[in-house]
Amino acid sequence: MAINVDDRPKTLVHHIEYWANKQGSTPAIHGKVDGRWQQMTWTEYWTAVREAAKGFIAMGHEVGDCVAIVGDNRMEWVVSQFGIMAARGVPAPIYTTNTPSQVAHILRNSEAKIAVGDTGAQIDKYKEAMKEDGVRVEHLVSMLAGQADDAKTLDELRALGREQDDAELDKRLAELTDDEVSLLIYTSGTTGVAKGVMLDHGGMLAIAKSMFELFPAIAEPDTYRCVSYLPLCHVAEQLFTNLGHLGSGGQVYFCGDLKEILEYLVHVRPTIFLGVPRVWEKFQAKLEAGLNAATGIKAILAGWARKTELAAQLEGMKTRRPVDTFWRRLANKLVISKVQAKLGLDQVRCAVTGAAPISIGTLQFFASLGIIIHEGYGMSETTGVATANPVGRARFGSVGEPLSCVEIKIADDDEILLKGRNMTRGYLRMPEKTAELIDDEGWLHTGDLGAMIDGRLKITGRKKDILITAGGKNVAPAEMEAHIQQIPGVGQAVVVGDAQPYLCALITLDGEALDALRNAAGVTGNTVAELAGQDAVHKFIDGQVQSGCNTLVARYQTIKKISVLPNEFSVDGGELTPTMKVKRNVVAKKYAEQISAFYA
């Protein structure tokens, strides 16, 4: 029942109407309310979107207005988002972790007159931001009841919409085209002030079409099932919660708390799963702890099964032919299928990663469990993706082939340049920044460095992350960081050394992998801080850096000194973005004392 390209609706909003007409009684979205699962069918979803849209119009929403929206992943979030779009508005999502001053910047830049939030805490953040100059918000809407006395609830907004006739909404829907800006994605602020990336319906649908060309196994209503848990204000989650969902007519389950993701996976059994590298690394640490705890025949059997499966996967990737042997089937029956089921990924047809580099070690670990993780590459400015490894043709170390809607050019300085229908129109009300992004010939400058090898893109670094040592060597830290992050017990690594004679690394421990570290280093201790302060731990990790990183890179890339930090990086601590990418500028400032000590 997947949509034929020729009769595909021209906007995201019209896709909801399409599926309401095609399979109105089929479940579309699911969410927990007071611990119990609830759902909306496609008909109910479309009705809710229409009511919200008419409510926004009744509140004075004009065509082209931006509406701010913030909250955890939930059904009310997407009802609000598409209600805004149906009214021919532009959602301007905000991270739940943003400060009031950061919220105020987005409200000013978007010129939002209506702001939607889910909890009282987020509504209060709006109120604080509204005290700043230039903020024009006139109406507050709460997705949930009982959160703010002076905010209209989403139910009240929908009730207001039901009181209106359909004429104005139907007129706006009829006039809505694929060439209109449909969504703002604000950059996470790793490199300065957040910028509003303008995406249009046509560009987003071009990505949806390309997704199903790469992953045809999930293009039907009964084959697309995903868990929405990464922030919806990030383009990566928009890809799977909305683009993939609306293109396929499948089902989405909302998880509002990342800490509960394993519980949700086991319940939902998704057919497609997106994990940023840090999520996959967390899963790896948890699974390794369980596998390492096995003893006797169980440990021997698990080790044999994983070796058998990994060899079969690597052979299949090399020959492009499935490997079907008695021993592989036996390994799957006895071990691999059980581990997949425990993780909730036994029905996954496509596992995906992106947003940051992932190590070969992590890719091989999951391949040994029968899960091939398909790397992709993109950014907010490319509507989330520009290249990807197709199902059945993955290649570790590559971020895949260009999508059918994308052109790639490698500049003389190795910067990756892109063109295509999915590219942003630019940054909202920031013409100078837009001119820096897109050149006179229409090429979008990614800031990333790469090379095309046999038709596949390989990322080699980032222009702004390049370290230039005192000896004049240009070094991309991502390669060494990936090696270090495979050390038992290590969480994350940040390589430093710009304008210095040698490279060093700040290293955090993984609170979920302390057993592995204790066993490997032969130490005791119950917390990250206790272990980080032990000389034996420092000696063990330093030795692993020498053998597992420095032997694999050029001499000028080797790590001379390390510092094991007594805490993990976190979103609340400011070192990570909400999608768990390291903010290097924050780390450099926050740990300046440790960095200075390297070179004292």
ROLOMAR-98234 format. One record per residue (C-alpha): residue number from 1; chain; x, y, z. Coordinates in nm, 2 decimals. Each point is the difference from the previous one (the first is absolute). Example, Ala and Ser with C-alpha at 12.3 -4.5 7.8 and 13.67 -1.06 7.14 Angstrom:
2
REC   k c      X      Y      Z
REC   1 A   1.23  -0.45   0.78
REC   2 A   0.14   0.34  -0.07
This chain:
600
REC   k c      X      Y      Z
REC   1 A   0.00   0.00   0.00
REC   2 A   0.30   0.23  -0.01
REC   3 A  -0.05   0.32  -0.20
REC   4 A   0.08  -0.01  -0.36
REC   5 A   0.25   0.28  -0.09
REC   6 A  -0.23   0.13  -0.27
REC   7 A  -0.30   0.06   0.23
REC   8 A   0.20   0.09   0.31
REC   9 A  -0.16   0.30   0.19
REC  10 A   0.20   0.31  -0.04
REC  11 A   0.04   0.10   0.37
REC  12 A   0.05  -0.18   0.33
REC  13 A  -0.33   0.11   0.13
REC  14 A  -0.19  -0.14  -0.30
REC  15 A   0.17  -0.34   0.07
REC  16 A  -0.20  -0.02   0.32
REC  17 A  -0.32   0.07  -0.19
REC  18 A   0.10  -0.27  -0.26
REC  19 A   0.04  -0.27   0.26
REC  20 A  -0.32   0.10   0.18
REC  21 A  -0.18  -0.06  -0.33
REC  22 A   0.19  -0.32  -0.08
REC  23 A   0.01  -0.17   0.34
REC  24 A  -0.19   0.22   0.24
REC  25 A  -0.06  -0.26   0.27
REC  26 A   0.37  -0.12   0.01
REC  27 A   0.21   0.12   0.29
REC  28 A   0.24   0.28  -0.09
REC  29 A   0.16   0.13   0.32
REC  30 A   0.04  -0.14   0.36
REC  31 A   0.09   0.15   0.33
REC  32 A  -0.01  -0.07   0.37
REC  33 A  -0.24   0.20   0.22
REC  34 A   0.03  -0.06   0.37
REC  35 A   0.19  -0.32  -0.07
REC  36 A  -0.26  -0.14  -0.25
REC  37 A   0.03  -0.02  -0.37
REC  38 A  -0.24   0.20  -0.21
REC  39 A  -0.02   0.04  -0.37
REC  40 A  -0.14   0.21  -0.28
REC  41 A  -0.12  -0.15  -0.33
REC  42 A   0.07   0.19  -0.32
REC  43 A  -0.35   0.14   0.00
REC  44 A   0.04   0.12   0.36
REC  45 A   0.35   0.14  -0.08
REC  46 A  -0.13   0.20  -0.29
REC  47 A  -0.30   0.12   0.20
REC  48 A   0.22   0.12   0.28
REC  49 A   0.24   0.18  -0.24
REC  50 A  -0.30   0.18  -0.17
REC  51 A  -0.14   0.10   0.33
REC  52 A   0.33   0.13   0.13
REC  53 A   0.05   0.19  -0.33
REC  54 A  -0.34   0.17   0.02
REC  55 A   0.08   0.08   0.36
REC  56 A   0.32   0.17  -0.09
REC  57 A  -0.17   0.20  -0.28
REC  58 A  -0.27   0.11   0.25
REC  59 A   0.28   0.13   0.23
REC  60 A   0.12   0.22  -0.28
REC  61 A   0.26  -0.21  -0.17
REC  62 A   0.08   0.14  -0.34
REC  63 A   0.14  -0.18  -0.31
REC  64 A   0.38  -0.03   0.03
REC  65 A   0.01   0.07   0.38
REC  66 A   0.24  -0.20   0.20
REC  67 A  -0.12  -0.18   0.32
REC  68 A   0.24  -0.11   0.27
REC  69 A  -0.03  -0.35   0.13
REC  70 A   0.19  -0.18   0.28
REC  71 A  -0.05  -0.32   0.19
REC  72 A   0.08  -0.37   0.03
REC  73 A  -0.10  -0.24  -0.27
REC  74 A  -0.37  -0.07   0.02
REC  75 A  -0.31  -0.02  -0.22
REC  76 A  -0.10   0.36   0.09
REC  77 A   0.34   0.12  -0.14
REC  78 A  -0.07  -0.12  -0.36
REC  79 A  -0.37   0.10   0.02
REC  80 A   0.12   0.35   0.08
REC  81 A   0.27  -0.01  -0.26
REC  82 A  -0.23  -0.10  -0.28
REC  83 A  -0.28   0.23   0.12
REC  84 A   0.24   0.28  -0.05
REC  85 A   0.10  -0.12  -0.34
REC  86 A  -0.36  -0.05  -0.10
REC  87 A  -0.07   0.36   0.08
REC  88 A   0.28   0.08  -0.24
REC  89 A   0.23   0.09   0.29
REC  90 A   0.36  -0.10   0.08
REC  91 A   0.08  -0.19   0.32
REC  92 A   0.31   0.13   0.18
REC  93 A   0.10  -0.28   0.23
REC  94 A   0.21   0.06   0.32
REC  95 A   0.21  -0.24   0.20
REC  96 A  -0.14  -0.08   0.34
REC  97 A   0.35   0.07   0.15
REC  98 A   0.02   0.35  -0.14
REC  99 A   0.04   0.28   0.25
REC 100 A  -0.25   0.29   0.01
REC 101 A   0.25   0.23  -0.18
REC 102 A   0.05  -0.26  -0.28
REC 103 A  -0.38  -0.03  -0.02
REC 104 A  -0.03   0.37  -0.03
REC 105 A   0.25   0.00  -0.29
REC 106 A  -0.22  -0.25  -0.19
REC 107 A  -0.32   0.19   0.08
REC 108 A   0.16   0.32  -0.13
REC 109 A   0.15  -0.16  -0.31
REC 110 A  -0.33  -0.18  -0.09
REC 111 A  -0.22   0.30   0.10
REC 112 A  -0.24  -0.26   0.15
REC 113 A  -0.32   0.14   0.13
REC 114 A  -0.12  -0.34   0.13
REC 115 A   0.21  -0.23   0.21
REC 116 A  -0.08  -0.37   0.08
REC 117 A   0.15  -0.20   0.29
REC 118 A  -0.08  -0.32   0.17
REC 119 A   0.07   0.06   0.38
REC 120 A  -0.03   0.28   0.24
REC 121 A   0.38   0.02   0.02
REC 122 A   0.02   0.06  -0.38
REC 123 A  -0.29   0.25   0.01
REC 124 A   0.18   0.18   0.29
REC 125 A   0.31   0.02  -0.22
REC 126 A  -0.20   0.17  -0.27
REC 127 A  -0.13   0.25   0.26
REC 128 A   0.36   0.08   0.10
REC 129 A   0.10   0.04  -0.36
REC 130 A  -0.29   0.23  -0.07
REC 131 A   0.15   0.26   0.24
REC 132 A   0.29   0.06  -0.24
REC 133 A  -0.01   0.27  -0.27
REC 134 A  -0.12  -0.10  -0.35
REC 135 A  -0.21  -0.30   0.11
REC 136 A  -0.35   0.02  -0.15
REC 137 A  -0.18  -0.30   0.15
REC 138 A  -0.37   0.08   0.06
REC 139 A  -0.15  -0.35   0.07
REC 140 A   0.13  -0.30   0.19
REC 141 A  -0.13  -0.35  -0.06
REC 142 A   0.06  -0.30   0.23
REC 143 A  -0.01  -0.35  -0.16
REC 144 A  -0.10  -0.14   0.34
REC 145 A  -0.28   0.09   0.24
REC 146 A   0.07   0.14   0.35
REC 147 A   0.34   0.15  -0.09
REC 148 A  -0.06   0.37  -0.02
REC 149 A  -0.31   0.20   0.10
REC 150 A   0.08   0.28  -0.25
REC 151 A   0.06  -0.23  -0.30
REC 152 A  -0.27  -0.14  -0.22
REC 153 A   0.02  -0.39   0.00
REC 154 A   0.03  -0.19  -0.33
REC 155 A  -0.34  -0.15   0.07
REC 156 A  -0.14   0.35   0.04
REC 157 A   0.17   0.11  -0.32
REC 158 A  -0.16  -0.30  -0.18
REC 159 A  -0.34   0.08   0.15
REC 160 A   0.04   0.36  -0.13
REC 161 A   0.08  -0.15  -0.34
REC 162 A  -0.32  -0.21   0.01
REC 163 A  -0.20   0.32   0.04
REC 164 A   0.13   0.14  -0.33
REC 165 A  -0.12  -0.08  -0.35
REC 166 A   0.23  -0.18  -0.24
REC 167 A   0.02   0.26  -0.27
REC 168 A   0.32   0.19   0.10
REC 169 A   0.19  -0.32   0.08
REC 170 A  -0.10  -0.17  -0.32
REC 171 A   0.10   0.31  -0.20
REC 172 A   0.35   0.00   0.17
REC 173 A   0.04  -0.37  -0.06
REC 174 A  -0.09   0.03  -0.37
REC 175 A   0.25   0.28  -0.04
REC 176 A   0.28  -0.18   0.19
REC 177 A   0.28  -0.10  -0.24
REC 178 A   0.31  -0.21   0.02
REC 179 A   0.21   0.32  -0.05
REC 180 A  -0.10   0.16   0.33
REC 181 A   0.22  -0.01   0.31
REC 182 A  -0.14  -0.27   0.22
REC 183 A   0.23  -0.02   0.29
REC 184 A   0.28   0.18   0.18
REC 185 A   0.28  -0.21   0.15
REC 186 A   0.22   0.20   0.23
REC 187 A   0.36  -0.10   0.02
REC 188 A   0.10  -0.13   0.34
REC 189 A   0.25   0.28   0.06
REC 190 A   0.32  -0.19   0.00
REC 191 A   0.16   0.28  -0.21
REC 192 A  -0.16   0.32   0.13
REC 193 A  -0.36   0.13  -0.01
REC 194 A  -0.27  -0.23  -0.11
REC 195 A  -0.11   0.05  -0.37
REC 196 A  -0.34  -0.08  -0.14
REC 197 A   0.04  -0.24  -0.29
REC 198 A  -0.29   0.04  -0.24
REC 199 A  -0.13  -0.33  -0.15
REC 200 A  -0.29  -0.02  -0.25
REC 201 A  -0.25  -0.28  -0.06
REC 202 A   0.15  -0.09  -0.34
REC 203 A   0.34  -0.05   0.15
REC 204 A  -0.13  -0.21   0.28
REC 205 A  -0.20  -0.22  -0.24
REC 206 A   0.31  -0.04  -0.22
REC 207 A   0.17  -0.15   0.30
REC 208 A  -0.29  -0.23   0.07
REC 209 A   0.00  -0.13  -0.35
REC 210 A   0.38  -0.06   0.02
REC 211 A  -0.03  -0.17   0.33
REC 212 A  -0.23  -0.27  -0.14
REC 213 A   0.22  -0.04  -0.31
REC 214 A   0.28  -0.10   0.25
REC 215 A  -0.22  -0.19   0.25
REC 216 A  -0.29  -0.15  -0.21
REC 217 A  -0.07  -0.26   0.27
REC 218 A  -0.16   0.27   0.22
REC 219 A  -0.20   0.18  -0.26
REC 220 A  -0.34  -0.16   0.08
REC 221 A  -0.25   0.07   0.28
REC 222 A   0.05  -0.34   0.15
REC 223 A   0.38   0.01  -0.02
REC 224 A   0.07   0.34   0.15
REC 225 A   0.00   0.02   0.38
REC 226 A   0.23   0.23   0.19
REC 227 A   0.06   0.15   0.35
REC 228 A   0.03   0.38   0.01
REC 229 A   0.23   0.09   0.28
REC 230 A   0.27   0.24  -0.12
REC 231 A  -0.11   0.37   0.03
REC 232 A  -0.26   0.09  -0.26
REC 233 A   0.17   0.34  -0.04
REC 234 A   0.29  -0.19  -0.16
REC 235 A  -0.02  -0.08  -0.37
REC 236 A   0.11  -0.36   0.06
REC 237 A  -0.32  -0.08   0.19
REC 238 A  -0.21   0.18  -0.25
REC 239 A   0.13  -0.23  -0.27
REC 240 A  -0.14  -0.31   0.17
REC 241 A  -0.29   0.13   0.21
REC 242 A  -0.15   0.20  -0.28
REC 243 A   0.16  -0.05  -0.35
REC 244 A   0.03  -0.38   0.02
REC 245 A  -0.33  -0.04   0.19
REC 246 A  -0.20   0.22  -0.24
REC 247 A   0.16  -0.15  -0.31
REC 248 A  -0.07  -0.36   0.11
REC 249 A  -0.33   0.03   0.19
REC 250 A   0.16  -0.21   0.28
REC 251 A  -0.01   0.06   0.38
REC 252 A   0.20   0.21   0.25
REC 253 A   0.03  -0.05   0.37
REC 254 A   0.11   0.30   0.21
REC 255 A   0.26  -0.03   0.28
REC 256 A   0.04   0.32   0.19
REC 257 A   0.29  -0.11   0.22
REC 258 A   0.33  -0.14  -0.15
REC 259 A   0.06  -0.19   0.32
REC 260 A  -0.31  -0.22  -0.09
REC 261 A   0.11  -0.08  -0.35
REC 262 A   0.09  -0.37   0.06
REC 263 A  -0.34  -0.06   0.16
REC 264 A  -0.17   0.16  -0.30
REC 265 A   0.21  -0.20  -0.25
REC 266 A  -0.10  -0.33   0.16
REC 267 A  -0.37   0.10  -0.01
REC 268 A  -0.01   0.15  -0.35
REC 269 A   0.24  -0.24  -0.18
REC 270 A   0.08   0.27  -0.26
REC 271 A   0.08  -0.08  -0.36
REC 272 A   0.21   0.31  -0.04
REC 273 A   0.22   0.15   0.27
REC 274 A   0.21   0.31   0.00
REC 275 A   0.27   0.03   0.26
REC 276 A   0.26   0.28   0.02
REC 277 A   0.34  -0.15   0.07
REC 278 A  -0.02   0.06   0.37
REC 279 A  -0.32  -0.20   0.03
REC 280 A   0.16  -0.29  -0.19
REC 281 A   0.30   0.03   0.23
REC 282 A  -0.22  -0.01   0.31
REC 283 A  -0.18  -0.31  -0.13
REC 284 A   0.34  -0.16  -0.08
REC 285 A   0.13   0.06   0.36
REC 286 A  -0.32  -0.15   0.15
REC 287 A   0.01  -0.31  -0.23
REC 288 A   0.38  -0.05   0.05
REC 289 A  -0.06   0.01   0.38
REC 290 A  -0.25  -0.28  -0.03
REC 291 A   0.21  -0.20  -0.25
REC 292 A   0.31   0.03   0.22
REC 293 A  -0.19  -0.11   0.30
REC 294 A  -0.06  -0.34  -0.16
REC 295 A   0.22  -0.29   0.11
REC 296 A   0.07  -0.35  -0.10
REC 297 A  -0.18  -0.15  -0.30
REC 298 A  -0.22   0.31  -0.04
REC 299 A   0.30   0.22  -0.05
REC 300 A   0.16  -0.23  -0.25
REC 301 A  -0.32  -0.04  -0.19
REC 302 A  -0.06   0.38  -0.01
REC 303 A   0.35   0.06  -0.12
REC 304 A  -0.03  -0.26  -0.27
REC 305 A  -0.34   0.12  -0.12
REC 306 A   0.12   0.36  -0.03
REC 307 A   0.31  -0.09  -0.19
REC 308 A  -0.20  -0.21  -0.23
REC 309 A  -0.26   0.27  -0.06
REC 310 A   0.26   0.28  -0.05
REC 311 A   0.19  -0.21  -0.25
REC 312 A  -0.32  -0.07  -0.19
REC 313 A  -0.09   0.37   0.00
REC 314 A   0.34   0.12  -0.12
REC 315 A   0.00  -0.27  -0.27
REC 316 A  -0.35   0.11  -0.12
REC 317 A   0.11   0.36   0.00
REC 318 A   0.30  -0.09  -0.21
REC 319 A  -0.18  -0.22  -0.26
REC 320 A  -0.34   0.17   0.01
REC 321 A  -0.15  -0.35   0.04
REC 322 A  -0.18  -0.13   0.31
REC 323 A   0.20  -0.26   0.19
REC 324 A  -0.23  -0.29   0.11
REC 325 A   0.18  -0.29   0.17
REC 326 A  -0.10  -0.26   0.26
REC 327 A   0.24   0.15   0.26
REC 328 A  -0.14   0.35  -0.05
REC 329 A  -0.35  -0.12   0.04
REC 330 A   0.09  -0.19   0.31
REC 331 A   0.18   0.31   0.15
REC 332 A  -0.31   0.20  -0.07
REC 333 A  -0.23  -0.24   0.16
REC 334 A   0.21  -0.06   0.31
REC 335 A   0.13   0.35   0.07
REC 336 A  -0.04   0.28  -0.25
REC 337 A  -0.38   0.01  -0.02
REC 338 A  -0.03  -0.01   0.38
REC 339 A   0.23   0.30   0.04
REC 340 A  -0.19   0.19  -0.27
REC 341 A  -0.33  -0.07   0.18
REC 342 A   0.14   0.11   0.33
REC 343 A   0.09   0.33  -0.16
REC 344 A  -0.33   0.03  -0.18
REC 345 A   0.16   0.01  -0.35
REC 346 A  -0.09  -0.35  -0.11
REC 347 A  -0.24   0.14  -0.26
REC 348 A   0.21   0.29  -0.12
REC 349 A   0.04   0.01  -0.38
REC 350 A   0.21   0.31   0.00
REC 351 A   0.23   0.13   0.28
REC 352 A   0.14   0.35  -0.07
REC 353 A   0.25   0.24   0.15
REC 354 A   0.11   0.36  -0.08
REC 355 A   0.05   0.34   0.15
REC 356 A   0.36  -0.08   0.12
REC 357 A   0.28  -0.25  -0.08
REC 358 A  -0.04  -0.36   0.12
REC 359 A   0.29  -0.23   0.05
REC 360 A   0.06  -0.31  -0.21
REC 361 A   0.02  -0.20   0.33
REC 362 A  -0.36   0.09   0.08
REC 363 A  -0.11  -0.09  -0.35
REC 364 A   0.17  -0.33   0.02
REC 365 A  -0.13  -0.07   0.35
REC 366 A  -0.36   0.03  -0.13
REC 367 A   0.08  -0.19  -0.32
REC 368 A   0.10  -0.29   0.23
REC 369 A  -0.35   0.01   0.14
REC 370 A  -0.16  -0.01  -0.35
REC 371 A  -0.07   0.38  -0.01
REC 372 A   0.16   0.20  -0.28
REC 373 A  -0.01   0.37   0.09
REC 374 A  -0.03   0.21  -0.31
REC 375 A   0.20   0.33   0.02
REC 376 A  -0.14   0.30  -0.16
REC 377 A   0.12   0.36  -0.04
REC 378 A  -0.18   0.33   0.00
REC 379 A  -0.08   0.31   0.20
REC 380 A  -0.30   0.22   0.08
REC 381 A   0.08   0.20  -0.31
REC 382 A  -0.04  -0.31  -0.22
REC 383 A  -0.33  -0.10   0.16
REC 384 A   0.19  -0.25   0.21
REC 385 A   0.16  -0.22  -0.25
REC 386 A   0.20   0.01  -0.32
REC 387 A   0.17  -0.34  -0.02
REC 388 A  -0.08  -0.34   0.14
REC 389 A   0.10  -0.36  -0.01
REC 390 A  -0.28  -0.20  -0.17
REC 391 A  -0.14  -0.31   0.16
REC 392 A   0.20  -0.30  -0.12
REC 393 A   0.29   0.22  -0.13
REC 394 A   0.14   0.14   0.32
REC 395 A   0.37   0.07   0.02
REC 396 A   0.16   0.07   0.34
REC 397 A   0.20   0.33   0.01
REC 398 A  -0.21   0.15  -0.27
REC 399 A  -0.31   0.23   0.04
REC 400 A  -0.14  -0.14  -0.32
REC 401 A  -0.12   0.11  -0.34
REC 402 A  -0.15   0.33  -0.09
REC 403 A  -0.38   0.00   0.00
REC 404 A  -0.17   0.02  -0.34
REC 405 A  -0.08   0.36   0.07
REC 406 A   0.35   0.10   0.09
REC 407 A   0.31   0.11  -0.19
REC 408 A   0.34  -0.01   0.17
REC 409 A   0.32   0.18  -0.08
REC 410 A   0.33  -0.01   0.20
REC 411 A   0.17   0.34   0.00
REC 412 A   0.37   0.06  -0.04
REC 413 A   0.04   0.02   0.38
REC 414 A  -0.20  -0.33   0.04
REC 415 A  -0.31   0.18   0.12
REC 416 A  -0.33  -0.19  -0.09
REC 417 A  -0.23   0.22  -0.22
REC 418 A  -0.36  -0.10  -0.06
REC 419 A  -0.29   0.09  -0.23
REC 420 A  -0.35  -0.14  -0.02
REC 421 A  -0.37   0.05   0.06
REC 422 A   0.04  -0.08   0.36
REC 423 A   0.24   0.29   0.07
REC 424 A  -0.11   0.28   0.23
REC 425 A  -0.11   0.33  -0.14
REC 426 A   0.23   0.16   0.26
REC 427 A  -0.01   0.13   0.36
REC 428 A  -0.31   0.20   0.10
REC 429 A   0.08   0.37   0.01
REC 430 A   0.37  -0.06  -0.01
REC 431 A   0.10   0.09  -0.36
REC 432 A   0.37   0.03   0.08
REC 433 A   0.01  -0.35   0.15
REC 434 A  -0.20  -0.13  -0.29
REC 435 A   0.26   0.15  -0.24
REC 436 A   0.28  -0.18   0.19
REC 437 A  -0.19  -0.33  -0.03
REC 438 A  -0.11   0.00  -0.37
REC 439 A   0.23   0.14  -0.27
REC 440 A  -0.09   0.19  -0.32
REC 441 A  -0.01  -0.33  -0.19
REC 442 A  -0.25  -0.15   0.24
REC 443 A   0.24  -0.24   0.18
REC 444 A  -0.06  -0.05   0.37
REC 445 A   0.32   0.01   0.19
REC 446 A  -0.03  -0.26   0.28
REC 447 A   0.32   0.08   0.19
REC 448 A   0.08  -0.37   0.00
REC 449 A   0.30  -0.16  -0.17
REC 450 A  -0.03  -0.32  -0.21
REC 451 A   0.09  -0.21  -0.30
REC 452 A  -0.20  -0.20  -0.25
REC 453 A   0.13  -0.36  -0.01
REC 454 A  -0.17  -0.25  -0.25
REC 455 A  -0.31   0.22   0.00
REC 456 A  -0.02   0.01   0.38
REC 457 A   0.06   0.30   0.22
REC 458 A   0.26  -0.02   0.28
REC 459 A   0.01   0.28   0.26
REC 460 A   0.36   0.09   0.09
REC 461 A  -0.06   0.29   0.24
REC 462 A  -0.16   0.34   0.05
REC 463 A   0.16   0.33  -0.10
REC 464 A  -0.08   0.16   0.33
REC 465 A   0.10  -0.30   0.20
REC 466 A   0.34  -0.04  -0.17
REC 467 A   0.29   0.04   0.25
REC 468 A   0.32   0.16  -0.13
REC 469 A   0.29  -0.10   0.21
REC 470 A   0.30   0.22   0.07
REC 471 A   0.18  -0.20  -0.26
REC 472 A  -0.25   0.10  -0.26
REC 473 A  -0.18  -0.34  -0.04
REC 474 A  -0.37   0.01  -0.06
REC 475 A  -0.17  -0.26   0.21
REC 476 A  -0.37  -0.12   0.00
REC 477 A  -0.06  -0.12   0.36
REC 478 A  -0.30  -0.22  -0.08
REC 479 A   0.22  -0.30  -0.10
REC 480 A   0.19  -0.02   0.33
REC 481 A  -0.31   0.07   0.20
REC 482 A  -0.18  -0.29  -0.16
REC 483 A   0.29  -0.24   0.09
REC 484 A   0.01   0.13   0.36
REC 485 A  -0.37  -0.05   0.05
REC 486 A   0.03  -0.37  -0.06
REC 487 A   0.21  -0.04   0.31
REC 488 A  -0.20  -0.20   0.27
REC 489 A  -0.17   0.25   0.24
REC 490 A   0.07   0.31  -0.21
REC 491 A  -0.30   0.22  -0.08
REC 492 A   0.13   0.29  -0.21
REC 493 A   0.33   0.15  -0.11
REC 494 A   0.09   0.35  -0.12
REC 495 A   0.34   0.04  -0.16
REC 496 A   0.17   0.34   0.05
REC 497 A   0.32   0.16  -0.12
REC 498 A  -0.07   0.29  -0.23
REC 499 A   0.32   0.21  -0.03
REC 500 A   0.18  -0.24   0.24
REC 501 A   0.30  -0.23  -0.06
REC 502 A  -0.20  -0.32   0.05
REC 503 A  -0.35  -0.14   0.05
REC 504 A  -0.17  -0.09   0.33
REC 505 A  -0.34  -0.13   0.09
REC 506 A  -0.27   0.07   0.26
REC 507 A  -0.18  -0.33   0.08
REC 508 A  -0.32  -0.07   0.18
REC 509 A  -0.11  -0.34   0.14
REC 510 A  -0.33  -0.16  -0.08
REC 511 A  -0.22  -0.05   0.31
REC 512 A  -0.16  -0.30  -0.16
REC 513 A   0.33  -0.18  -0.08
REC 514 A   0.18   0.02   0.33
REC 515 A  -0.01  -0.38   0.05
REC 516 A   0.20  -0.04  -0.33
REC 517 A   0.25   0.26   0.12
REC 518 A   0.04  -0.15   0.35
REC 519 A   0.06  -0.34  -0.15
REC 520 A   0.24   0.12  -0.27
REC 521 A   0.20   0.23   0.23
REC 522 A  -0.02  -0.22   0.31
REC 523 A  -0.14   0.27   0.23
REC 524 A  -0.29   0.06   0.23
REC 525 A  -0.23   0.30   0.03
REC 526 A  -0.37   0.07  -0.04
REC 527 A  -0.02   0.33  -0.17
REC 528 A   0.15   0.18  -0.30
REC 529 A   0.18   0.25   0.23
REC 530 A   0.15  -0.28   0.22
REC 531 A   0.14  -0.19  -0.30
REC 532 A   0.11   0.31  -0.19
REC 533 A   0.22   0.10   0.30
REC 534 A   0.19  -0.33   0.01
REC 535 A   0.36  -0.02  -0.14
REC 536 A  -0.07  -0.36  -0.11
REC 537 A  -0.29   0.12  -0.22
REC 538 A   0.21   0.28  -0.15
REC 539 A   0.28  -0.25  -0.07
REC 540 A  -0.23  -0.25  -0.16
REC 541 A  -0.17   0.25  -0.23
REC 542 A   0.33   0.16  -0.09
REC 543 A   0.13  -0.34  -0.10
REC 544 A  -0.31  -0.06  -0.21
REC 545 A   0.05   0.33  -0.17
REC 546 A   0.35  -0.09  -0.09
REC 547 A  -0.09  -0.35  -0.14
REC 548 A  -0.35   0.06  -0.13
REC 549 A   0.03   0.35  -0.14
REC 550 A   0.37   0.12  -0.05
REC 551 A   0.10  -0.32  -0.18
REC 552 A  -0.28   0.06  -0.26
REC 553 A   0.08   0.36  -0.09
REC 554 A   0.28   0.21  -0.13
REC 555 A   0.27   0.12   0.24
REC 556 A  -0.13   0.36   0.00
REC 557 A  -0.35  -0.13   0.09
REC 558 A   0.11  -0.19   0.31
REC 559 A  -0.13   0.09   0.35
REC 560 A   0.27   0.09   0.24
REC 561 A  -0.19   0.07   0.32
REC 562 A  -0.35  -0.07   0.13
REC 563 A  -0.22   0.13   0.28
REC 564 A  -0.28  -0.22   0.14
REC 565 A  -0.28   0.24   0.11
REC 566 A  -0.20  -0.08   0.32
REC 567 A  -0.33   0.06  -0.17
REC 568 A  -0.19  -0.10  -0.32
REC 569 A  -0.08   0.25  -0.27
REC 570 A  -0.37   0.09   0.00
REC 571 A  -0.27   0.22  -0.15
REC 572 A  -0.06   0.16   0.34
REC 573 A   0.37   0.06   0.05
REC 574 A   0.01   0.18  -0.33
REC 575 A   0.26  -0.22  -0.17
REC 576 A  -0.25  -0.18  -0.22
REC 577 A  -0.27   0.11  -0.24
REC 578 A  -0.34  -0.16   0.05
REC 579 A   0.10  -0.26  -0.26
REC 580 A   0.32  -0.07   0.20
REC 581 A   0.25   0.16  -0.23
REC 582 A   0.30   0.15   0.19
REC 583 A   0.01   0.38   0.02
REC 584 A   0.37   0.05  -0.05
REC 585 A   0.00   0.37   0.08
REC 586 A  -0.18  -0.07   0.34
REC 587 A   0.24  -0.29   0.08
REC 588 A   0.30   0.22  -0.08
REC 589 A  -0.12   0.27   0.23
REC 590 A  -0.13  -0.22   0.28
REC 591 A   0.31  -0.21   0.02
REC 592 A   0.26   0.27  -0.08
REC 593 A   0.19  -0.08   0.32
REC 594 A   0.05  -0.37  -0.10
REC 595 A   0.10   0.10  -0.36
REC 596 A   0.25   0.25   0.13
REC 597 A   0.16  -0.26   0.22
REC 598 A   0.07  -0.22  -0.30
REC 599 A   0.24   0.27  -0.13
REC 600 A   0.14   0.15   0.33
